[in-house]
Amino acid sequence: MNELFSELLEPSLVTLVYGCLAISAGSAIWSLIVKDWLWLKTARYGVYGLAILLPCYLWQITVELTDTDWQNLFSSAFLVISQSNLGQMWLLMCGGQLLALFAILYRPLTAPYRQITLLSAVFVYALARAASGHAAEAGLLGGAVWIHAIHILAACLWLGLIICYLLTFNHNKNNLPHNTQQLSELATLCLMALVLTGFADSLRIYQLADNFWQSNYAKILFVKLAIFAIALSLAATNRFYTLPRLANKASLFCWLVAIESIVIGLVLGVASYLGGLMP
């Protein structure tokens, strides 16, 4: 049981981080669509959630790398931060966290600079996560890390846009067709980025692996792809069937989008586990 808890702790924390990134990034982008929406309040939930998760993640990687006890936790954490790749990536996340706090708390900052700053912070987080997983051997400035970071950002943004759409579904019904069309187009862009970066990521790992098809990595990757196919089918149903009939099927569109958000959340959960594996 302890081994299972230890194995699932990091993916669980990373999934929560992705969820907070989704809310932060989705709020920043969706505020450009629904201009009279008080998006900053929603974005703060995501940023404050990240602030809570940061020390939890440091504790997790410290225990994982040093197997320390509570009495030596601070000294062990210092060693992890100063002498390990994971610790350095945690410091990069701290930089992203400070940038995100600046974006939501610095009052003189006006739109669109506030949105740009928050999105930059989210990308820094995604870059740190990418450089902490299976792309880490490429180094922070390596192409593999940037491709994986864009992959993470696209998935989080897709989920965040759906969440924000649901939050503003009843905000102004007169603008619902426009908002729904914008959601569909933005989600399509996220999907294209996911497919392209995911293909490049998988191809790189396939070329590096000696026994790819028999590895646990490949098995979990197929699980991720199967769940992703469900999200894709829901998105396709909404875009090509429900959206043209939105006047009569607005509730169906909303329900399908809600289910789609849950499925994408599952994809992020599997991806969090997959990111720490090597075939």
C-alpha positions in Angstrom: 0.0 0.0 0.0 2.8 2.4 0.9 4.6 1.7 -2.4 1.3 2.3 -4.3 0.8 5.6 -2.4 4.4 6.7 -3.2 4.0 5.8 -6.9 0.7 7.7 -7.3 1.6 10.7 -5.1 3.6 12.6 -7.7 1.2 12.0 -10.6 -1.7 13.2 -8.3 0.2 16.4 -7.3 1.1 17.0 -11.0 -2.5 16.5 -12.1 -3.6 19.1 -9.5 -0.9 21.4 -10.8 -2.2 20.9 -14.4 -5.8 21.7 -13.2 -4.7 25.0 -11.6 -2.7 25.8 -14.7 -5.8 25.1 -16.8 -7.9 27.5 -14.7 -5.3 30.2 -14.8 -4.6 30.0 -18.6 -8.2 29.4 -19.5 -9.3 32.5 -17.5 -6.7 34.7 -19.2 -7.7 33.6 -22.7 -11.5 33.5 -22.1 -11.5 37.0 -20.7 -10.6 38.2 -24.2 -13.8 36.5 -25.5 -16.2 37.5 -22.6 -14.9 40.9 -21.9 -17.4 41.8 -19.1 -16.6 38.7 -17.1 -14.8 39.1 -13.8 -12.1 36.6 -14.8 -9.5 37.7 -12.3 -11.4 36.1 -9.4 -11.4 32.7 -11.2 -7.7 33.1 -12.1 -6.9 33.8 -8.5 -8.2 30.4 -7.5 -5.8 28.7 -9.9 -2.8 30.8 -8.9 -3.5 30.4 -5.1 -3.9 26.6 -5.7 -0.5 26.5 -7.3 1.0 28.4 -4.3 -0.4 25.6 -2.0 0.8 22.8 -4.3 4.4 24.1 -4.6 5.6 23.2 -1.1 3.7 19.9 -1.3 5.6 19.1 -4.5 8.9 20.1 -2.9 8.2 17.7 0.0 7.3 14.9 -2.4 10.5 15.1 -4.5 12.6 15.5 -1.3 11.2 12.3 0.2 11.5 10.6 -3.2 15.1 11.5 -3.7 16.5 11.4 -0.2 14.1 9.2 1.8 14.5 11.6 4.6 12.6 12.0 7.9 10.8 15.1 9.2 13.7 16.1 11.4 16.0 16.4 8.4 13.5 17.6 5.9 14.7 21.2 5.5 18.4 20.2 5.1 17.4 17.5 2.7 15.2 19.9 0.7 18.1 22.3 0.4 20.2 19.5 -1.0 17.5 18.6 -3.5 17.1 22.2 -4.6 20.8 22.9 -5.0 22.0 19.6 -6.4 19.2 17.9 -8.4 17.5 18.6 -11.7 14.1 18.2 -10.0 15.0 20.8 -7.4 16.2 23.3 -10.0 13.0 22.8 -12.0 11.1 23.5 -8.7 12.9 26.8 -8.5 11.8 27.5 -12.0 8.2 26.8 -10.9 8.8 29.3 -8.1 9.7 31.9 -10.7 6.5 31.1 -12.6 4.6 31.4 -9.3 6.0 34.9 -8.6 5.2 36.0 -12.1 1.6 34.7 -11.7 1.2 36.4 -8.4 2.5 39.7 -9.9 -0.1 39.3 -12.7 -3.1 39.0 -10.5 -2.1 41.2 -7.5 -0.3 44.2 -9.1 -3.1 46.6 -9.5 -1.5 49.1 -11.9 -1.0 46.3 -14.4 -3.7 46.6 -17.1 -5.1 44.3 -19.7 -3.8 42.8 -22.0 -0.5 43.0 -20.1 -2.1 41.2 -17.1 -3.2 38.3 -19.4 0.1 38.1 -21.1 2.0 38.0 -17.8 -0.3 35.3 -16.5 0.1 33.2 -19.6 3.9 33.6 -19.5 3.8 32.3 -15.9 1.8 29.3 -17.0 4.3 28.6 -19.8 7.2 28.8 -17.3 5.3 26.2 -15.2 4.8 24.0 -18.2 8.4 24.3 -19.2 9.6 23.3 -15.7 7.3 20.3 -15.7 8.5 19.2 -19.2 12.1 19.4 -18.0 11.3 17.3 -15.0 9.9 14.4 -17.0 11.1 12.0 -19.7 12.3 15.0 -21.8 14.7 16.1 -19.1 17.8 14.6 -20.8 17.5 17.2 -23.5 18.1 20.0 -21.1 16.0 23.1 -20.4 16.8 24.7 -23.8 16.5 21.4 -25.8 13.8 21.1 -28.4 12.2 18.1 -26.8 11.5 20.0 -23.6 9.9 22.9 -25.5 7.8 20.5 -27.6 6.6 18.7 -24.4 5.9 22.1 -22.7 3.7 23.2 -25.6 2.0 19.8 -25.4 1.3 20.4 -21.7 0.2 24.0 -22.3 -2.2 23.0 -25.1 -3.9 20.3 -22.9 -4.2 22.7 -19.9 -5.6 25.5 -22.1 -8.2 23.1 -23.7 -9.4 22.1 -20.3 -9.3 25.7 -18.9 -11.3 27.1 -21.8 -14.0 24.5 -21.2 -14.2 25.2 -17.5 -14.4 29.0 -18.2 -17.1 28.4 -20.9 -19.2 26.4 -18.4 -18.7 29.2 -15.7 -20.0 31.8 -18.1 -22.6 29.7 -19.8 -25.5 31.7 -18.3 -23.5 35.0 -18.2 -25.1 36.5 -21.3 -27.3 34.2 -23.3 -27.4 36.7 -26.2 -23.7 36.1 -26.7 -23.9 32.3 -26.3 -23.6 31.5 -30.1 -20.5 33.7 -30.4 -18.9 32.3 -27.3 -19.7 28.8 -28.3 -18.2 29.3 -31.7 -15.0 30.8 -30.2 -14.7 27.9 -27.8 -15.0 25.4 -30.7 -12.3 27.2 -32.7 -9.9 27.6 -29.8 -10.4 24.0 -28.8 -9.6 23.0 -32.4 -6.3 24.9 -32.2 -5.4 23.2 -28.9 -6.3 19.8 -30.5 -4.0 20.5 -33.4 -1.1 21.5 -31.1 -1.7 18.4 -29.0 -1.6 16.0 -31.9 1.5 17.5 -33.5 3.5 17.8 -30.3 2.3 14.5 -29.0 3.4 12.8 -32.3 6.8 14.4 -32.1 7.2 13.5 -28.4 6.2 9.8 -29.0 8.4 9.5 -32.1 11.4 10.8 -30.1 10.8 8.2 -27.3 10.2 5.4 -29.8 13.6 6.2 -31.4 15.3 6.1 -28.0 13.7 2.9 -26.7 15.1 -0.5 -27.2 11.8 -2.4 -26.4 9.1 0.2 -26.9 6.1 -2.0 -27.7 6.6 -4.3 -24.7 7.2 -1.5 -22.2 4.8 -0.2 -19.5 5.3 3.2 -21.1 3.7 2.0 -24.4 0.8 0.3 -22.5 -0.1 3.5 -20.6 0.4 5.6 -23.7 -2.3 3.5 -25.4 -4.6 4.1 -22.4 -4.0 7.8 -22.7 -4.7 7.7 -26.5 -7.9 5.7 -25.9 -9.2 8.3 -23.4 -8.1 11.1 -25.7 -10.1 9.5 -28.5 -13.2 9.7 -26.3 -12.6 13.4 -25.7 -12.0 13.9 -29.4 -15.3 12.2 -30.3 -17.2 14.4 -27.9 -15.6 17.5 -29.3 -16.4 16.3 -32.9 -20.0 15.7 -31.9 -20.3 19.1 -30.5 -18.6 20.9 -33.4 -20.3 19.1 -36.3 -23.7 18.2 -34.8 -24.6 20.2 -31.8 -23.1 23.6 -32.7 -25.0 24.1 -36.0 -28.2 23.3 -34.0 -27.2 25.4 -30.9 -30.5 27.3 -30.7 -32.4 24.1 -29.9 -29.5 22.0 -28.3 -27.7 24.5 -26.1 -28.2 22.3 -23.0 -26.9 19.2 -24.9 -23.8 21.2 -25.9 -23.2 22.2 -22.3 -23.6 18.6 -21.0 -21.2 17.2 -23.7 -18.7 19.9 -22.9 -18.9 19.1 -19.2 -18.3 15.4 -19.9 -15.5 16.4 -22.2 -13.8 18.4 -19.4 -13.9 15.3 -17.1 -12.4 13.1 -19.9 -9.6 15.7 -20.5 -8.9 15.7 -16.8 -8.5 11.9 -17.0 -6.1 12.4 -19.9 -4.0 14.9 -17.8 -4.0 12.4 -14.9 -2.6 9.6 -17.1 -0.2 12.0 -18.8 1.1 13.0 -15.3 1.9 9.4 -14.6 3.3 8.9 -18.1 5.6 11.9 -17.9 7.7 10.3 -15.2 8.2 7.0 -17.1 10.8 5.9 -19.6 10.3 2.9 -21.8 
